[in-house]
């Protein structure tokens, strides 16, 4: 049985979290993500979970990391300024390999910016915001139903690979309402569980990784298995190891456990790309206008298609290179001054011209505005 609802994207995130088995949320309210906290404060107690409003954004992610270490699937949510504050804790989750999902509903910045206006200004920050050579997974939904589905996927990827996963939304998707069909209960939802140790407690090495997937088994704190957690580079025991060889070995494994599994992690959509001679690349809220602009272009006889990254980090390098090798040009549309276009240009490496339509005036592009930019780019 199913139910048909009219939900905001933020509300769909809440239902996706519950369906995926999230049972702890720690966070601090901030527009335009606040509905996620409000709704999880209601929903988590209904399924035996815990909600904690913390004193600030740093503590929000800190408590989610702690709950995850104790064995609970955990989440936090925020917007631009709060995402800045979470970066130090994000680095800890990366090196200590703590599964946690961070939802960032973007708004105009820098600083306080425009609290409820649409933007996509944290694209590069989501990849490189915390310090050091770290690796995370970032996904970006373009509809309310996809917000539900991608939240489940974000939780599953986080648990499977023991890595923080960032759900990079924007005000457009967070606050828009769409029809969504959800099951009456979530018993049939595929919810991944983290790998737990099968050895005796005294034999447990917290960071002894399986050679096949490079992901260590994770014992919940309080389960009888003891392990050391540190923000320092460490060996299999979890205790610091500062040698050059130890650092290389540790960082290589953190990289390879993600990049050896790109076929499982990277997802995308091709829209009217089969015979396209020109491509638009857009994601999240910006892709909403891109679908319509592509259809308008087709009505005028222009062979335009849309490539929509769903996993935006790791970057879908193989797919973009394939597209660049068979079309005449690419227009990257994003709601910022120009961020993702930098990576597109790097990967395309001159195989075709790459243009940018960056919009950063508090408003989304209309399909007609985007169509006009497509036409300009096609003449270059």
Helices and strands as residue ranges (DSSP letters): E 2-8, H 9-20, E 22-27, H 34-46, E 50-53, H 57-69, E 73-78, H 80-85, H 87-96, E 100-106, H 123-128, E 137-139, H 144-161, E 164-170, H 171-175, E 177-183, G 201-203, H 244-259, H 262-265, E 268-271, E 278-281, H 284-299, E 304-309, E 311-313, H 317-324, E 329-334, H 340-348, E 353-358, H 367-378
